[in-house]
Structure formats: structure tokens, C-alpha cells
């Protein structure tokens, strides 16, 4: 069995920046166990697999540990592969996923992805492992599918040194720390030790939580965000309000090719 593989750096305009994702086009679905083994072997935060599904594409994402419900940077990487390498020439891509239908269009700023928004809610009973894992005595904590910890400054976000073993004890997907930015509207860092991704370089799905959170705080619907990982990355966010639990977030970023190869499984 041979599987084509593309490795793409997402949310960046240059190689070795942003967040790397593997993208594997498939003719049909093999056993999930094989998909998981490929993701583990790739050892990237996400490997995306997709198949043609009528006029759309069925898209799935795997970390080295498990399949996940939503991944922004691997969706961006997949759209990049389809538009640039696989000659997809329609104005919009439609992906069918665990998080519903996701649409991607080319724009002047890169690739724009329409995702479901998730508004974090305040947490009253803050887990001790969260504060201890972040080295904090107290904090403003919110939760959606991650814990969202609001800090006072960009410098605090950049300097924080988490204890990943403690953070791995928490429920939920992971932990996101955030603060107002000096150059950008807000900054963040994202930790997912339970998924064997201690610090994710640039996390599109986290901005589905962060963008509505900061849009409400700042009173604006279009925001520029920076993720302060070692590799770093920029996410353009537009919050589209809706009825309760029906809002959307448009995340826009660029992508750069790193490699093309072939996976050979005998």
C-alpha cells in the first residue's frame, strides 16, 4: 500500500514557521488503527486524511495519540494541498468532518476557513492541577473544549513555563493561556499534553474559542492574533455572530510547502 504524503507549514508564509501538518489523500478509508499508526509515525501534532465525498471531501484529523474533533492548521494544510497540488479549481472547498461542514475559500490574505464558534464560560471551581501546572496562585479561568486562562500581559504568556504532567491530569482537551497583545489584538499559547502535543505551535481550533472571547471583550469582530510558540504564527479572525451556539469564526492564514513523499506499507 502506498499513500501520498504532503507536509505543510500552516499559519505562516515561510517554511519552518507556523504549525506543520501532514496531509494524506486517500482513495478510501482503511482501518482506523492504520490511520493512527501513520499519525504516530509522522509524529506531528496532526495528520489529516481525506477522501472525495461527492462534490465535497470527508476530512479526519489524528494526533500521535488519538483522532480529534476539530483541527484548524491541518484543515488549512489540506486546503493548500487541494488548491495548489491537486488542481482543485472551484472557488470553495467543502469538508465533511466530526465538527460538521467546514468551508474554505481562497482570499487575499491566504485561505479562509469557516468554523463553528465556541464561547468560553467562566469556571468557578478551578482545578488545583490547572493552577499548579501553570505555576499560578490565582487566575481568571474559562472553559469551552479547552480551559482558557486569561493573563494580564503578553510578557506573562511568553514567560510561563508549564508542568505538562500536571496539565495532563485535567479533563477537557487542553489548556490555552491568553492575554492582550502588544502588536496584535491578543496572544496565546496552547498545551495539549494528553494528546502527546505538549505545546502546539499554532492552533486554529483554539481560535474558535479565543476569537469570540476577545471579540466580546474588545468590542470588535475582526481581530489579529499571534500564537507565541517557538515557531510562532499569525491568525486573522473574523467572528460572525449567530443565535445561541450557532456563531461562526472565519480563520485566515497562509501555508508553505515543506516536503512531498510516499508512505510505503507492506
C-alpha positions in Angstrom: 0.0 0.0 0.0 1.3 3.4 -0.9 0.0 6.7 0.4 1.0 10.1 -0.8 2.1 12.5 1.9 2.5 16.3 1.9 4.0 18.1 4.9 2.8 21.7 5.0 3.6 24.5 7.5 0.3 26.3 8.3 -0.4 29.8 9.5 2.9 31.1 8.1 4.3 32.4 4.8 7.6 30.7 5.2 9.0 27.2 5.8 10.0 26.3 9.4 7.3 28.7 10.8 3.8 28.1 11.8 2.5 24.6 12.6 3.5 21.6 10.5 0.8 19.1 9.4 0.9 16.0 7.3 -1.8 15.6 4.7 -2.6 12.3 3.1 -5.1 11.9 0.3 -6.8 8.5 0.2 -9.0 6.6 -2.2 -11.0 5.0 0.6 -10.8 4.5 4.4 -8.5 1.8 5.7 -8.9 0.6 9.3 -8.7 3.4 11.9 -5.8 1.6 13.6 -3.7 2.1 10.4 -4.6 5.8 10.3 -3.5 6.1 13.9 -0.2 4.3 13.3 0.6 6.6 10.4 -0.1 9.7 12.6 2.1 8.3 15.3 4.9 7.5 12.8 4.7 11.0 11.4 5.0 12.4 14.9 3.5 15.7 14.1 0.7 17.4 16.1 -1.8 16.5 13.4 -2.0 14.2 10.3 -5.0 14.9 8.1 -6.6 12.2 5.9 -9.2 12.9 3.3 -11.2 11.2 0.6 -13.5 12.6 -2.1 -17.1 12.5 -0.9 -19.3 13.6 -3.9 -18.7 17.3 -4.5 -17.1 17.6 -1.1 -14.3 15.9 0.9 -14.5 13.8 4.1 -11.7 15.0 6.3 -10.3 13.5 9.5 -7.5 14.5 11.9 -5.2 12.4 14.1 -2.7 13.4 16.7 0.0 10.8 17.6 -2.4 9.7 20.3 -6.0 10.0 19.1 -8.4 11.2 16.5 -9.7 14.7 17.3 -13.0 16.5 16.5 -11.5 19.7 15.1 -8.2 20.9 13.8 -7.6 24.3 12.2 -4.0 24.1 10.9 -4.4 20.7 9.4 -7.5 21.8 7.6 -5.6 24.8 6.3 -2.8 22.5 5.1 -5.3 20.2 3.4 -7.0 23.0 1.6 -3.5 24.2 0.5 -2.7 20.8 -0.9 -6.0 20.6 -2.8 -5.8 24.1 -4.3 -2.1 24.1 -5.1 -1.1 20.5 -5.8 -4.3 18.6 -6.7 -5.7 21.2 -9.1 -8.9 21.9 -7.3 -10.3 24.8 -9.3 -13.7 25.6 -7.7 -14.0 28.8 -5.6 -14.8 26.9 -2.3 -13.9 23.7 -0.7 -16.4 21.8 1.5 -15.1 19.4 4.1 -17.4 17.0 6.0 -16.0 16.4 9.5 -16.8 15.4 13.0 -17.5 19.1 13.6 -19.9 19.4 10.8 -19.5 21.0 7.4 -16.4 23.3 7.1 -15.8 25.6 4.1 -12.6 27.1 2.9 -12.1 29.8 0.3 -9.0 31.5 -1.1 -8.7 35.2 -0.1 -6.2 38.0 -0.4 -4.8 37.1 3.0 -4.4 33.4 2.3 -7.0 30.6 2.9 -10.2 31.5 4.9 -11.8 28.7 6.9 -15.4 28.9 8.2 -15.6 27.1 11.6 -18.1 26.8 14.4 -17.5 29.3 17.3 -17.4 28.2 20.9 -17.8 30.9 23.6 -15.8 30.1 26.8 -17.8 30.2 30.1 -16.4 31.2 33.5 -15.1 28.4 35.7 -15.9 28.8 39.4 -14.3 25.6 40.7 -10.8 25.9 39.3 -8.9 22.6 39.4 -5.7 22.7 41.6 -3.8 20.9 38.8 -4.5 23.8 36.5 -3.1 26.5 38.7 -0.2 24.3 39.9 0.5 23.2 36.3 0.8 26.8 35.2 2.7 28.0 38.3 -0.1 30.4 39.3 -1.6 31.2 42.6 -4.9 32.5 41.1 -6.2 33.3 37.6 -9.3 34.1 35.6 -10.3 30.8 34.1 -12.9 30.0 31.4 -13.8 26.8 29.6 -15.1 25.6 26.2 -13.5 22.4 25.0 -10.2 23.7 26.5 -9.5 25.6 29.7 -8.9 29.2 28.8 -6.7 31.1 31.3 -6.6 34.9 30.9 -3.4 36.6 32.0 -2.6 40.3 32.2 0.1 40.7 29.6 1.8 39.3 26.6 5.0 39.1 28.7 3.3 36.8 31.2 2.2 34.5 28.4 5.6 34.4 26.8 7.4 33.7 30.1 5.1 31.0 31.5 6.7 27.5 32.0 4.0 24.8 32.4 4.3 21.5 34.2 2.9 19.2 31.4 2.5 16.2 33.7 0.1 18.2 35.9 -1.8 19.6 33.0 -2.3 16.1 31.5 -4.4 15.3 34.6 -7.1 17.7 33.7 -10.4 16.9 32.0 -11.1 18.6 28.6 -8.8 18.7 25.6 -6.1 21.0 26.8 -5.1 24.4 28.3 -4.9 27.7 26.4 -3.3 30.8 28.0 -4.1 34.2 26.6 -3.6 38.0 27.1 -4.0 41.3 25.3 -1.2 41.7 22.7 1.2 44.5 22.3 1.2 44.4 18.5 -1.8 42.1 17.9 -5.3 42.2 19.5 -4.5 39.1 21.6 -1.8 36.5 22.0 -1.9 32.9 23.2 -0.1 29.6 23.9 -1.7 26.2 23.7 -0.9 23.0 25.7 -2.3 19.5 24.9 -0.2 17.0 26.8 -3.0 14.4 26.9 -2.7 14.3 23.1 1.1 14.0 23.2 1.4 17.6 22.0 2.9 19.5 24.9 2.9 22.8 23.2 1.2 23.2 19.8 2.9 25.8 17.6 -0.3 27.4 16.1 -3.7 26.1 17.0 -6.6 27.1 14.6 -9.3 25.3 16.7 -8.3 27.2 19.8 -9.1 30.5 18.0 -12.7 29.2 17.6 -12.8 29.8 21.4 -10.4 32.8 21.6 -11.8 34.9 18.9 -15.4 35.2 20.3 -13.9 35.6 23.8 -11.7 38.6 22.7 -14.3 39.9 20.3 -16.7 40.4 23.2 -14.0 41.9 25.5 -12.7 44.3 22.9 -16.0 45.1 21.2 -14.8 44.2 17.7 -15.4 41.3 15.3 -12.2 41.4 13.3 -9.1 40.5 15.2 -5.4 39.8 14.5 -3.9 37.1 16.8 -0.4 35.8 17.4 0.5 32.5 19.0 3.7 32.8 21.0 5.2 29.4 20.5 8.8 28.9 19.4 7.8 28.7 15.8 5.1 31.3 16.1 2.2 32.0 13.8 -0.4 34.6 12.9 -4.2 34.0 12.6 -6.6 36.5 11.2 -10.0 36.1 12.9 -13.5 37.3 12.0 -16.3 36.5 14.3 -19.8 36.1 12.7 -22.4 36.3 15.4 -25.4 34.0 15.4 -28.1 32.7 17.7 -27.0 30.8 20.8 -24.4 28.2 19.9 -24.7 29.0 16.2 -22.0 31.6 15.7 -19.1 31.1 13.3 -15.5 32.1 13.1 -13.6 32.7 9.9 -9.9 32.0 10.4 -7.5 33.0 7.7 -3.8 32.1 7.3 -1.1 31.2 4.8 0.8 28.0 4.2 4.2 26.9 3.0 5.3 23.6 1.5 8.0 21.6 3.3 8.0 18.2 1.6 6.2 15.7 -0.6 6.8 12.0 -0.2 5.3 8.5 -0.3 4.4 6.3 2.6 5.1 2.6 1.7 3.3 0.0 3.8 4.0 -3.7 3.0 
